[in-house]
């Protein structure tokens, strides 16, 4: 099964070359070349055409993308997925804490990626995996997965416009609302730990206090950028590390499912239908210590 997209040529597009129109539809040069040389097809009114073909009003263009090859190292892992939404182009998954998103040396097989391979195999979908956003192993919540490379390309182009909101429980008494605008970079080559560094990548986190407890504060965070460990680094920099975050707090309590951070909301414009899609989940029970 491969991605097939159909376009109806209107007055504005009439007279364009096929190549010009494909670029206007944000189909990358790499995808166009792959479609030509790796088993895909460009059909106009059912007939194969090349990229120099001049489109006419009311033409029907069908782009059949080539099948995608999947890494042989991605072995299937049978795991019950919590799928909130699925269509022909993407999925929205509620990932549990403790499940890595992608394989690593430490977690080579039992990951969300491997679980999706099992799911794809059951559904007869031979595409590879395209995560639009990623979550740390111990961060739970909403992940958007594109089923095809072109859909991933469209969504990553718009990642800055994707709304992402998180619940987190932090140590101490944090008050009110605020914005943390502090650049982030890796502290040491080969080490996963990040920190606020003057010449790091721009990173902006907006926060809002939701509820205060005796020793901790429940906070909503909204990402303006998406740096690795951004919320964890920013709140630790503010003096309020996440409860259970042993990487950024030497005095953190060790929790069985790791630090308390949950991606509870995502909102984006669907890359094909152009409709606004929003998804939301409740605060996980693990937040109530």
C-alpha positions in Angstrom: 0.0 0.0 0.0 1.4 3.4 -0.9 0.2 7.0 -0.6 -2.1 8.1 -3.5 -3.2 11.8 -3.8 -5.7 13.2 -6.3 -5.9 16.8 -7.4 -8.5 18.5 -9.6 -7.0 21.3 -11.7 -8.7 24.7 -11.4 -8.4 27.8 -13.5 -5.5 29.1 -11.4 -3.5 26.0 -12.0 -4.4 25.5 -15.7 -1.3 26.2 -17.9 1.2 25.2 -15.2 3.6 22.4 -15.9 3.2 19.3 -13.8 6.4 20.1 -12.0 5.3 23.6 -11.1 2.0 22.3 -9.8 3.7 19.5 -7.7 5.9 22.1 -6.1 2.9 24.3 -5.4 1.4 21.4 -3.5 4.6 21.2 -1.4 5.7 17.9 -2.8 9.4 17.9 -2.4 11.9 17.6 -5.2 13.2 14.4 -3.5 9.6 13.0 -3.5 9.1 13.9 -7.2 12.4 12.2 -8.1 11.5 9.1 -6.0 8.1 9.0 -7.7 9.7 9.0 -11.1 12.4 6.4 -10.4 11.3 4.2 -7.6 8.0 2.7 -8.7 5.6 5.7 -8.3 3.5 7.3 -11.1 2.2 10.6 -12.2 -1.2 10.2 -14.0 -3.2 12.9 -15.7 -6.7 11.7 -16.6 -5.5 8.1 -16.1 -2.5 8.4 -18.5 1.2 8.5 -17.4 2.8 11.9 -17.9 6.2 13.4 -17.2 6.8 16.6 -15.2 6.9 18.8 -18.3 3.3 18.1 -19.1 1.1 21.2 -19.2 -2.0 21.0 -17.2 -5.4 22.0 -18.4 -8.6 23.1 -16.7 -10.5 20.2 -15.1 -7.6 17.7 -15.5 -7.4 15.1 -12.8 -3.9 14.5 -11.5 -3.1 11.4 -9.5 0.2 11.1 -7.7 1.1 7.6 -6.7 4.0 7.7 -4.4 6.4 4.8 -4.3 6.2 2.2 -1.6 8.4 3.0 1.4 11.0 0.5 2.7 11.2 -0.1 6.4 14.4 -0.9 8.3 14.9 -4.6 8.9 16.0 -3.7 12.4 12.5 -2.6 13.3 11.1 -5.8 14.6 7.3 -6.1 15.6 6.4 -5.8 19.2 2.9 -6.7 20.2 1.7 -4.0 22.5 -1.8 -2.5 23.1 -1.8 0.9 21.5 -4.2 3.7 22.8 -5.1 5.2 19.4 -7.3 8.4 19.8 -7.6 9.0 16.0 -6.7 7.4 12.8 -7.3 8.1 9.1 -5.6 7.2 5.8 -2.8 9.7 6.5 -2.0 9.9 10.3 -2.6 8.6 13.8 -2.8 10.3 17.2 -1.6 8.0 20.0 -1.7 8.4 23.7 1.7 7.0 24.8 2.1 5.6 28.3 4.9 6.6 30.6 7.8 4.2 30.6 7.6 3.3 26.9 10.4 4.6 24.7 9.3 6.2 21.4 12.1 4.9 19.3 14.7 2.1 19.6 18.1 2.8 21.2 21.0 0.7 22.4 19.3 0.5 25.8 15.8 -0.2 24.5 16.3 -2.0 21.1 12.9 -3.6 20.7 10.2 -2.8 23.2 9.3 0.7 22.0 6.4 2.5 20.5 8.0 2.3 17.1 8.2 -1.5 17.3 4.6 -1.6 18.5 3.6 0.5 15.5 5.4 -2.0 13.2 3.3 -4.8 14.7 0.1 -2.6 14.2 1.1 -1.7 10.6 1.7 -5.3 9.7 -1.7 -6.3 11.0 -3.3 -3.5 8.9 -1.3 -4.3 5.8 0.5 -1.0 5.8 4.1 -1.4 4.7 5.2 2.2 5.3 8.0 3.1 7.6 7.5 5.2 10.8 7.3 9.0 10.8 6.9 10.7 14.3 5.8 14.3 13.9 6.6 15.0 17.6 8.5 12.8 20.1 8.3 12.2 23.8 10.9 11.1 26.3 10.5 7.5 27.6 9.0 8.6 30.9 6.8 11.4 29.4 3.3 10.2 28.7 0.7 11.7 26.3 -0.1 12.6 22.7 2.0 11.7 19.8 1.2 12.4 16.1 2.4 9.8 13.6 2.4 10.4 9.9 1.8 7.2 7.9 3.8 8.4 4.9 7.0 10.4 4.2 5.1 13.1 2.3 2.6 13.6 5.1 5.5 13.8 7.6 7.1 16.4 5.3 3.9 18.5 5.2 3.5 18.3 9.0 7.1 19.1 9.9 6.9 22.2 7.7 4.0 23.3 10.0 5.4 22.1 13.4 5.9 25.6 14.6 2.1 26.1 14.3 1.2 22.8 16.1 -0.2 23.6 19.6 1.3 21.4 22.3 0.3 21.6 25.9 1.5 19.6 28.9 0.7 18.9 32.5 3.6 18.7 34.9 4.0 18.5 38.6 7.0 20.5 39.9 8.7 20.8 43.2 8.1 23.8 45.3 5.7 26.7 45.3 5.5 28.2 41.8 3.1 31.1 41.3 1.0 32.7 38.6 1.9 32.6 34.9 5.0 33.4 33.0 7.2 32.8 30.0 10.7 31.2 30.1 12.8 32.4 27.2 16.1 30.7 27.6 18.3 29.0 24.9 19.0 25.3 25.4 22.0 23.2 24.3 23.6 19.9 25.1 25.9 20.3 28.1 28.5 17.8 27.0 29.0 16.0 23.7 27.7 12.4 23.9 25.6 13.2 27.0 21.8 13.4 26.8 21.6 16.1 29.5 20.7 19.7 28.3 20.9 23.0 30.0 20.4 26.7 29.5 23.4 27.9 27.5 23.8 31.5 26.1 24.7 30.3 22.6 22.2 27.5 22.6 19.0 27.1 20.4 16.2 29.4 21.0 13.6 27.9 23.4 10.4 29.4 24.7 8.0 27.8 27.2 4.8 29.5 28.6 3.5 28.2 32.0 0.4 28.6 34.0 -0.1 27.4 37.6 -3.2 25.2 37.9 -3.2 24.0 41.5 -0.9 24.1 44.5 -0.2 21.3 47.0 1.8 21.2 50.2 5.1 20.6 48.5 4.4 20.6 44.8 2.6 22.6 42.1 0.6 21.4 39.2 1.5 23.4 36.1 0.3 23.7 32.5 3.1 24.3 30.0 2.6 25.4 26.4 5.5 25.0 24.0 6.4 27.7 21.5 9.5 25.7 20.4 10.3 22.0 20.7 13.8 21.5 22.0 14.9 18.2 23.6 13.9 18.2 27.3 12.7 21.7 27.0 10.1 21.8 29.8 12.4 19.8 32.1 15.3 22.1 31.5 13.3 25.3 31.7 11.5 24.5 34.9 14.7 23.2 36.6 16.4 26.5 35.5 13.5 28.3 37.2 14.2 26.4 40.4 11.2 24.1 40.2 12.4 20.7 38.7 9.8 18.1 37.7 8.8 15.7 40.4 10.7 12.4 39.8 13.1 13.9 37.3 16.4 12.3 38.4 18.3 13.7 35.4 17.8 17.4 36.4 17.3 17.1 40.1 19.8 15.2 42.3 17.3 15.1 45.2 14.4 13.8 43.1 12.3 10.9 44.4 12.5 7.9 42.2 9.1 7.0 40.7 8.4 3.7 39.0 7.1 5.4 35.9 9.6 8.3 35.9 9.1 12.1 36.0 5.7 13.6 36.0 5.1 15.2 32.6 2.1 14.5 30.3 1.5 15.8 26.8 -2.3 16.3 27.2 -3.2 18.5 24.2 -2.2 18.7 20.5 -3.8 20.9 17.9 -2.9 21.1 14.2 -4.2 21.7 10.7 -4.7 18.4 8.9 -2.2 18.3 6.0 -4.8 17.0 3.5 -8.2 18.1 4.7 -6.9 21.5 6.0 -9.3 21.2 8.9 -8.3 22.0 12.5 -7.8 18.9 14.6 -7.6 19.0 18.4 -7.1 16.2 20.9 -7.0 16.2 24.6 -6.5 13.7 27.5 -7.1 14.0 31.3 -4.4 14.3 34.0 -3.0 10.8 34.5 -3.7 9.1 37.8 0.1 8.8 38.4 0.2 12.6 39.1 -1.7 12.1 42.3 1.1 10.9 44.6 
